[in-house]
Amino acid sequence: MAVEVREINGEELEQLVNQGKVLVDFYSKTCGPCKMLSFVLKDVAKSVDGVEIVTIDFDTNKEAVERYGVESYPTMIVFSNGQEVTRVKGLQQKPKIIQIIG
C-alpha cells in the first residue's frame, strides 16, 4: 500500500485521466497553501492504494487549466475512468482528501 506523488504536464494528464482513479492537484509554485498541500498529499499517498496522485503546475499548463475549468489554486479534481468525480478548492486536510478519493 502507498502511492507516489508525481508532477506531470497537460499532455500526460490527458492520457492519465482515462486510466482508473486519479487525483490531480493544480498548484502554483508561488502559492503558500499549495506548498502546504504538497506535504499533505505526500502523507495521503502513504495511506491510499489504487489511485494515482499527480500535481500539475497551474502557471505552465494553461491549456489543461482551461480545459478543466480550473479557476484558482490549489484545486484538486478526482477522476475515475475519464469522468470527473469531485472537485475541491483550497488547502484541505488528510481526512478530507482521503474521503474525496473514496
ChimeraX commands (.cxc) that place a marker at each C-alpha (Angstrom):
marker #1 position 0.00,0.00,0.00 radius 0.5
marker #1 position 1.14,3.55,-0.76 radius 0.5
marker #1 position 1.43,5.52,-3.93 radius 0.5
marker #1 position 3.88,8.15,-5.09 radius 0.5
marker #1 position 3.01,11.78,-5.78 radius 0.5
marker #1 position 4.50,12.90,-9.07 radius 0.5
marker #1 position 4.39,16.01,-11.23 radius 0.5
marker #1 position 3.06,15.76,-14.78 radius 0.5
marker #1 position 2.25,18.10,-17.66 radius 0.5
marker #1 position -1.00,18.73,-19.52 radius 0.5
marker #1 position -0.28,16.16,-22.22 radius 0.5
marker #1 position 0.37,13.41,-19.66 radius 0.5
marker #1 position -2.80,14.42,-17.81 radius 0.5
marker #1 position -4.92,13.75,-20.89 radius 0.5
marker #1 position -3.66,10.18,-21.05 radius 0.5
marker #1 position -3.78,9.58,-17.31 radius 0.5
marker #1 position -7.35,10.66,-16.52 radius 0.5
marker #1 position -8.70,7.83,-18.64 radius 0.5
marker #1 position -6.82,5.17,-16.66 radius 0.5
marker #1 position -8.61,4.31,-13.43 radius 0.5
marker #1 position -8.76,6.70,-10.48 radius 0.5
marker #1 position -6.60,9.83,-10.44 radius 0.5
marker #1 position -6.32,12.74,-8.01 radius 0.5
marker #1 position -4.97,15.82,-9.78 radius 0.5
marker #1 position -3.67,18.79,-7.79 radius 0.5
marker #1 position -3.49,22.01,-9.81 radius 0.5
marker #1 position -0.99,24.23,-7.97 radius 0.5
marker #1 position 1.28,27.26,-8.33 radius 0.5
marker #1 position 4.88,27.37,-7.15 radius 0.5
marker #1 position 4.28,30.82,-5.63 radius 0.5
marker #1 position 1.20,29.75,-3.60 radius 0.5
marker #1 position 1.67,29.21,0.15 radius 0.5
marker #1 position -1.38,26.93,0.61 radius 0.5
marker #1 position -0.23,24.92,-2.42 radius 0.5
marker #1 position 3.13,24.29,-0.76 radius 0.5
marker #1 position 1.43,23.13,2.44 radius 0.5
marker #1 position -0.90,20.90,0.42 radius 0.5
marker #1 position 2.07,19.16,-1.20 radius 0.5
marker #1 position 3.14,17.89,2.25 radius 0.5
marker #1 position -0.41,16.73,3.00 radius 0.5
marker #1 position -0.60,14.88,-0.33 radius 0.5
marker #1 position 2.67,13.07,0.38 radius 0.5
marker #1 position 1.16,11.92,3.68 radius 0.5
marker #1 position -2.09,10.89,1.97 radius 0.5
marker #1 position -0.09,8.89,-0.58 radius 0.5
marker #1 position 1.27,6.71,2.25 radius 0.5
marker #1 position -2.28,5.78,3.28 radius 0.5
marker #1 position -4.03,5.02,-0.01 radius 0.5
marker #1 position -3.81,2.48,-2.78 radius 0.5
marker #1 position -5.40,2.13,-6.21 radius 0.5
marker #1 position -5.21,5.83,-7.07 radius 0.5
marker #1 position -2.67,7.94,-8.92 radius 0.5
marker #1 position -1.84,11.23,-7.20 radius 0.5
marker #1 position -0.36,13.81,-9.53 radius 0.5
marker #1 position 0.37,17.52,-9.48 radius 0.5
marker #1 position 0.24,19.92,-12.39 radius 0.5
marker #1 position 1.68,23.44,-12.43 radius 0.5
marker #1 position -1.14,25.96,-12.97 radius 0.5
marker #1 position 1.24,28.52,-14.49 radius 0.5
marker #1 position 2.96,26.33,-17.10 radius 0.5
marker #1 position -0.04,24.21,-18.20 radius 0.5
marker #1 position -2.59,26.84,-19.22 radius 0.5
marker #1 position -4.30,24.57,-21.77 radius 0.5
marker #1 position -5.05,21.93,-19.13 radius 0.5
marker #1 position -6.20,24.62,-16.69 radius 0.5
marker #1 position -8.65,25.96,-19.28 radius 0.5
marker #1 position -9.79,22.51,-20.42 radius 0.5
marker #1 position -10.78,21.51,-16.89 radius 0.5
marker #1 position -12.14,24.92,-15.90 radius 0.5
marker #1 position -9.73,25.40,-13.02 radius 0.5
marker #1 position -10.17,28.96,-11.74 radius 0.5
marker #1 position -7.96,29.04,-8.66 radius 0.5
marker #1 position -5.24,27.13,-6.90 radius 0.5
marker #1 position -4.90,24.83,-5.22 radius 0.5
marker #1 position -7.71,22.88,-6.87 radius 0.5
marker #1 position -7.93,19.10,-6.62 radius 0.5
marker #1 position -10.01,17.05,-9.05 radius 0.5
marker #1 position -10.66,13.33,-8.72 radius 0.5
marker #1 position -11.21,11.48,-11.99 radius 0.5
marker #1 position -12.44,7.92,-12.36 radius 0.5
marker #1 position -12.11,6.35,-15.82 radius 0.5
marker #1 position -12.10,9.73,-17.55 radius 0.5
marker #1 position -15.01,11.25,-15.63 radius 0.5
marker #1 position -14.71,14.00,-13.03 radius 0.5
marker #1 position -15.99,12.59,-9.73 radius 0.5
marker #1 position -15.35,15.50,-7.38 radius 0.5
marker #1 position -13.56,18.83,-7.13 radius 0.5
marker #1 position -12.37,20.79,-4.09 radius 0.5
marker #1 position -10.63,24.14,-3.89 radius 0.5
marker #1 position -8.18,25.38,-1.30 radius 0.5
marker #1 position -5.98,23.73,1.28 radius 0.5
marker #1 position -7.56,20.50,2.57 radius 0.5
marker #1 position -6.52,18.20,5.38 radius 0.5
marker #1 position -5.69,14.49,5.05 radius 0.5
marker #1 position -9.08,13.10,6.22 radius 0.5
marker #1 position -10.97,15.22,3.66 radius 0.5
marker #1 position -8.65,14.20,0.84 radius 0.5
marker #1 position -8.96,10.51,1.70 radius 0.5
marker #1 position -12.74,10.98,1.77 radius 0.5
marker #1 position -12.89,12.56,-1.70 radius 0.5
marker #1 position -10.67,9.83,-3.13 radius 0.5
marker #1 position -13.22,7.35,-1.86 radius 0.5
marker link #1:1,2 radius 0.2
marker link #1:2,3 radius 0.2
marker link #1:3,4 radius 0.2
marker link #1:4,5 radius 0.2
marker link #1:5,6 radius 0.2
marker link #1:6,7 radius 0.2
marker link #1:7,8 radius 0.2
marker link #1:8,9 radius 0.2
marker link #1:9,10 radius 0.2
marker link #1:10,11 radius 0.2
marker link #1:11,12 radius 0.2
marker link #1:12,13 radius 0.2
marker link #1:13,14 radius 0.2
marker link #1:14,15 radius 0.2
marker link #1:15,16 radius 0.2
marker link #1:16,17 radius 0.2
marker link #1:17,18 radius 0.2
marker link #1:18,19 radius 0.2
marker link #1:19,20 radius 0.2
marker link #1:20,21 radius 0.2
marker link #1:21,22 radius 0.2
marker link #1:22,23 radius 0.2
marker link #1:23,24 radius 0.2
marker link #1:24,25 radius 0.2
marker link #1:25,26 radius 0.2
marker link #1:26,27 radius 0.2
marker link #1:27,28 radius 0.2
marker link #1:28,29 radius 0.2
marker link #1:29,30 radius 0.2
marker link #1:30,31 radius 0.2
marker link #1:31,32 radius 0.2
marker link #1:32,33 radius 0.2
marker link #1:33,34 radius 0.2
marker link #1:34,35 radius 0.2
marker link #1:35,36 radius 0.2
marker link #1:36,37 radius 0.2
marker link #1:37,38 radius 0.2
marker link #1:38,39 radius 0.2
marker link #1:39,40 radius 0.2
marker link #1:40,41 radius 0.2
marker link #1:41,42 radius 0.2
marker link #1:42,43 radius 0.2
marker link #1:43,44 radius 0.2
marker link #1:44,45 radius 0.2
marker link #1:45,46 radius 0.2
marker link #1:46,47 radius 0.2
marker link #1:47,48 radius 0.2
marker link #1:48,49 radius 0.2
marker link #1:49,50 radius 0.2
marker link #1:50,51 radius 0.2
marker link #1:51,52 radius 0.2
marker link #1:52,53 radius 0.2
marker link #1:53,54 radius 0.2
marker link #1:54,55 radius 0.2
marker link #1:55,56 radius 0.2
marker link #1:56,57 radius 0.2
marker link #1:57,58 radius 0.2
marker link #1:58,59 radius 0.2
marker link #1:59,60 radius 0.2
marker link #1:60,61 radius 0.2
marker link #1:61,62 radius 0.2
marker link #1:62,63 radius 0.2
marker link #1:63,64 radius 0.2
marker link #1:64,65 radius 0.2
marker link #1:65,66 radius 0.2
marker link #1:66,67 radius 0.2
marker link #1:67,68 radius 0.2
marker link #1:68,69 radius 0.2
marker link #1:69,70 radius 0.2
marker link #1:70,71 radius 0.2
marker link #1:71,72 radius 0.2
marker link #1:72,73 radius 0.2
marker link #1:73,74 radius 0.2
marker link #1:74,75 radius 0.2
marker link #1:75,76 radius 0.2
marker link #1:76,77 radius 0.2
marker link #1:77,78 radius 0.2
marker link #1:78,79 radius 0.2
marker link #1:79,80 radius 0.2
marker link #1:80,81 radius 0.2
marker link #1:81,82 radius 0.2
marker link #1:82,83 radius 0.2
marker link #1:83,84 radius 0.2
marker link #1:84,85 radius 0.2
marker link #1:85,86 radius 0.2
marker link #1:86,87 radius 0.2
marker link #1:87,88 radius 0.2
marker link #1:88,89 radius 0.2
marker link #1:89,90 radius 0.2
marker link #1:90,91 radius 0.2
marker link #1:91,92 radius 0.2
marker link #1:92,93 radius 0.2
marker link #1:93,94 radius 0.2
marker link #1:94,95 radius 0.2
marker link #1:95,96 radius 0.2
marker link #1:96,97 radius 0.2
marker link #1:97,98 radius 0.2
marker link #1:98,99 radius 0.2
marker link #1:99,100 radius 0.2
marker link #1:100,101 radius 0.2
marker link #1:101,102 radius 0.2
view
